[in-house]
Amino acid sequence: MVGFGEADLPEGLAREVAGLEDAAWPGAEPGHDPALAPRALLLLAPDGTVAASLALLFKEVRLAGRTYRAAGLSSVVTRPALRGRGYGARLVTAARAELAADRAVDLALFSCDRPLAPFYEAAGFAQLPGTVLLGDAPGDPEPLATDAPGFDKVVLAAFFTDDPGRDRAAFTGVRVPLHPGHADRLW
């Protein structure tokens, strides 16, 4: 696994990641909101090409009278020809381990399509029943929410605080304002 600040990603690797993301989410804008200090994590195949990639995004989240230092997983993708070989699982597991070792991170928090939840749970993340992430972009009449009609999302987390049970309870069954930008609103 290799990691880079998104702005420092070497050009060739950046092109590969952009191609993988465009194939997975056609028409989506490439890259992430710089306000979230994006970090690219890549797992390279034996031939040196990008087998899987993801972005870690960072920000403070205020909830239950406390400010948490949160990280989110975004744009998790595996090269289609290499799916089923464990590259994505290895990358997501390594990302969780990196976040757990980072003393500046209190929790990882993100959403995914419901059918993908077991994949993330196998890497050490747990669902937060009833939790909804909100992305409130300026000028939008309503926040984008993980429980919006037509979405089939679940929210997952891992807590790295001194009292993870207390903090898990604070994040369970609540609506969490996540990001007020136009990009990465729900990570």
N, C-alpha and C positions, 0 to 999 in steps of 0.2 A: 504494500500500500504506500502511496505517496500523497502528500498533501501540499497545497499551495494556497496562499491568499488568492482569491479569484483574479485580482488585478495582476498577480505575478505568475499566472498559469502560462507556461511556455506556449508559443503560438501553435505549434503542431498539435499538442495535446488539447488546446482550447478548441481547435477546429474539429477534432474527433469528438469531444464532448458535445459541442454544438450540433454536430451531425446526429449523434445518438439521441439528444433531446428533441431535435426537430422531427426525427422519425417517430419518437414516442408521442410527442405533443405537437403535431403540425400547426404552424401558424403562431405558436407562442413566442413571445419576445425572448431572445437569449439573455442570459446573465441574470443577476440578482440585484436587488436594491443595495447600493453601497452602504447605506445607513445601517444595514444588518451585518456588516463586517463579514461578507461571505467567504467561506473557505471551501475549496474543492478538494475532495478526497477521491482518489482514483485507485483502482486495482488493475494492474497491467497483466495482460495475457503473456504467456511465454515468448511470443514473438514481439513483445514490446508495445502492442496496440492496447488501447483502453478497452478492457473487458467490462468494467462496470464503473460508474461514477455516481457521486452524490454531492450535494452542497450542504454545509452546515451554516446556519444563520444564527446570529446572536443578538439578543436585546434584553432589556429589563422588562419584566411584567409585574405590574402592581395588582395584588389580589389579597383580600382578607387582611388589610392593614399592613402588608409586608411587601417589600420589593424583592422579587426573585430574579436571579440572573439565569435567563433561559436560553437554550439552544434548540434549534429545530432542524429536522432532516427535510431536505427538499430535493426534488429532481432526481430521485433514485432511479437509475436505469442500468440495464445490462444489455450488452450488444446482443441482438436477436439470435445470431448464429451460436452464441455461447450460453444461452439460457439453459437452465437445468443442470449446470455443472458446479453450482455452489458459489460462483463468483459474487453474486449479489448478497447472498447470506454472509459470506466472509467479510465483505465490505461493510455491511450494516452492523455486524457484530464488532468489527474493529472500530467503527465510528462510535458506538456506544461505549466501548472501553476507553477510547480517547476522551470522550466527554466525562466519564466517571473519574478519570485521572486529573482532569482540569479543575483545580481548586477555585477557579473563577466561574464555574458553572454549577448552579443549584439543581437544575433539572433539564431534561430533554422533553420537548412537548411538540407534537405534530399530529396531523390527521392523515388518513389514508382511506382508500376505497375499502369498504367492509370486507370483500373477499381477500384482501391482502393482509388483514390483521394477523392471521396465524404466522405469516412470514416474519413480521416484526416481533411478534411475541416469542418466537423461537430464538431471536437475537437478544432477548432480555427486556423488551418493553412490555408494558401492561396497559390494557384498555382502561379508560376512565369512564365508567358508565354514566350516561346523562350529561357529560361535559360537551360543551359546544364552543368552538373557536370562532371569533368574530374578527373580520377585517373591514375596517371602516375607512374607506378612501374618501378624501375631500371631494365634495361635490356630488357624492352618491346619495340618493335619497334614503337608502337603508344599508346597513352593514351586510357584507357577504358573510354568510354563516354556514358552518358545516352541517346544520340541520335544515338548510334551505330545500324547498321542493325540488325534486329531481336529483338531489345529492344522496348518495348512500355512503356516508362517511362515518368513521369512528375516530375518536381521539385517543392517542397512545402517549405514554410518558414513562420516564424513568427518573427517580429522585435520588440525588446525590448529597442531600443535606444531613445534618446531624440527627434530625428526627423525620425520616422519610414517611413514616405512618401519618404523622400530623399534617405534613405538607401534601401528601396524597389526598387526605380527607378534604383539605382546603380546595383542591382542584377537582374534586369529584362532584358531578351533578350541578355544575355552575357554568355560566357563560363567561368566557375569558376573552377580553379585548386583546387581540394579538398585535396587529400592525396596521397603522393608518395610512399606508402608502398605496399606490396604484399597483405596484408589483409586490409579489410575495405576501399578499394579504393573509393568506391562510398557510403560508409556508408550503 
